[in-house]
Amino acid sequence: MVNLDLLYKPVANSSERSIGRLVVVSNRVPVPNASGAPAAGGLAVALQAALRSRGGVWFGWSGKSAQDAADRQPQTRSLGPITFAVSDLTRRDIEEYYHGFANRALWPICHYRLDLANISERDAAGYFRVNEFFARRLVKLLRPDDIIWIHDYHMIPLAGFLRELGAANRIGYFHHIPWPSPDTASALPCYDRILESFSAYDVVGFQTVPDADNFRDCLIQSAAGRVGADGVCEAHGRKFLVDAFPISIDPDSFALEARLAERNAVVKRMRVSLEGRAMVIGVDRLDYSKGIKHRLEAFAAFLENNPDAVKARVTMLQITPKSRSEVPEYARIQREVAEEVGHLNGKLGDIDWTPLRYINKPMSQAALAGLYRLARVGLVTPLRDGMNLVAKEYVAAQDPNDPGVLVLSQYAGAAQELKSALIVNPYDIEATAAAIARAVAMPLEERIDRWRDMMSALRGNSIDHWTNKCLQAISGEVEAEGESSLHPAGSIIRSGAIPAAEPWLCAQPSPSAVRH
């Protein structure tokens, strides 16, 4: 990852620049409720804080459908210096843009699930059509000095359409989910057009160094552009920074919330029901990328391999709110997980003990914080994840004097920062089961040492740090030291430095688990 603290220095007299508004764009917008209370969630809170400090607009889809185009003018609601602006979509738009291309093509391919990708020219056309629709609505709200920050895979082409409509603003993009290697990414419908869309941005941010490297490799191997050693890329006549900006949480605020949550009614009930037994916790949106079925199999193997754990009645709590039920792949994983829960409890449970407690409804952030604090083990084992903030929240929630142990998938972006977790391959059921056993039995001194190391990493990269770094880069308030050394795409491939790619081809939210 390019070290922004070293690579960039403040532009001379940048403090004298006028600060434009911030315009945040995302698929869904956390519009305040009737009482004026903003939506919960670390990212929403951080972005609203940035919007309050600069003034600005949060723009996106309302989550609702309209009968025709005449009903789709932006609806606005102001809260202090922030204007929330949302537009309805038609049912056809929702089916093609959201359920179709975004969640049945982009999502599975970015999570390396080519077997689940649905390739549809109709859905691809709908995806670009809706992004053009959003651009035409948004451009009317822009001022010349606005800084625009676009979020996630639903909106990749948006900047290109804004440029076509005359927007000369600084525009940044952040990709919250993984970006795959070229041989996988090239399976994306309209792959070349998707890659070209990124060149309309000034900054393109990813969660991890491997994600950013994968994207650069895509540019090189497709001969779409040139990549500099300093992270600056050039394609289609524009230069733009590509870098990793790992997203995070506010660890100290979350730690306080976890301490206060000990008085939460849900947490109290859980503590009483455990009767002193050790608890393993998993919290995920219901999604095939989260590895929930593999995790349940690993917990079952842990119990089968450790008779003392059965005697001690070690219990697992899996909180899994449903999402995207309209998408067939999600309906199928919902059935498979429910069947696995029933099989596990039927085989290993007893009349006075249910090994696995499975909950399909969202929990408040306060309740989750308290439940994390109760758990001896946090089991975060996605098959692929951009970051996974649950892992970071679990660490922040722990009692410093008696912390639990994080078991973390090597395929979660958080594994690059939380190196003192027990890192596992989620596909290896027996190895994950052994990690659970090690975590349950880990001595206090080792638990404290591991927790301190991870908490230090979280404090070194808080959500405020992430927001400031991203906005600093997008706004152009920093400049690169030295000249960019751009390498033509194709020449690197011919030299043998990088092998050529083969030419084959928010939903129902919960306060925490909905995050990528």
Sequence and secondary structure as in RCSB ss.txt:
>XXXX:A:sequence
MVNLDLLYKPVANSSERSIGRLVVVSNRVPVPNASGAPAAGGLAVALQAALRSRGGVWFGWSGKSAQDAADRQPQ
TRSLGPITFAVSDLTRRDIEEYYHGFANRALWPICHYRLDLANISERDAAGYFRVNEFFARRLVKLLRPDDIIWI
HDYHMIPLAGFLRELGAANRIGYFHHIPWPSPDTASALPCYDRILESFSAYDVVGFQTVPDADNFRDCLIQSAAG
RVGADGVCEAHGRKFLVDAFPISIDPDSFALEARLAERNAVVKRMRVSLEGRAMVIGVDRLDYSKGIKHRLEAFA
AFLENNPDAVKARVTMLQITPKSRSEVPEYARIQREVAEEVGHLNGKLGDIDWTPLRYINKPMSQAALAGLYRLA
RVGLVTPLRDGMNLVAKEYVAAQDPNDPGVLVLSQYAGAAQELKSALIVNPYDIEATAAAIARAVAMPLEERIDR
WRDMMSALRGNSIDHWTNKCLQAISGEVEAEGESSLHPAGSIIRSGAIPAAEPWLCAQPSPSAVRH
>XXXX:A:secstr
   HHHHEEE TTGGGS    EEEEEEE     TT     SHHHHHHHHHHHHH EEEEEEEEEEESSGGG S E
EEEETTEEEEEEEEEHHHIIIIIIIIIIIIIHHHHTT GGG    HHHHHHHHHHHHHHHHHHHTT  TT EEEE
ESGGGTTHHHHHHHTT  SEEEEE  S    HHHHTTSTTHHHHHHHHTT SEEEESSHHHHHHHHHHHHHTTSE
EEETTSEEEETTEEEEEEE      HHHHHHHHHHGGG HHHHHHHHHHTT  EEEEE  S GGG HHHHHHHHH
HHHHH HHHHHTT EEEEE     TTSHHHHHHHHHHHHHHHHHHHHH BTTB SEEEE S   HHHHHHHHHH 
SEEEE  SSBS  HHHHHHHHHS TTS  EEEEETTBGGGGT TTSEEE TT HHHHHHHHHHHHH  HHHHHHH
HHHHHHHHHHS HHHHHHHHHHHHHT EEESS   EE TTHHHHHTSS         S  TTTT  
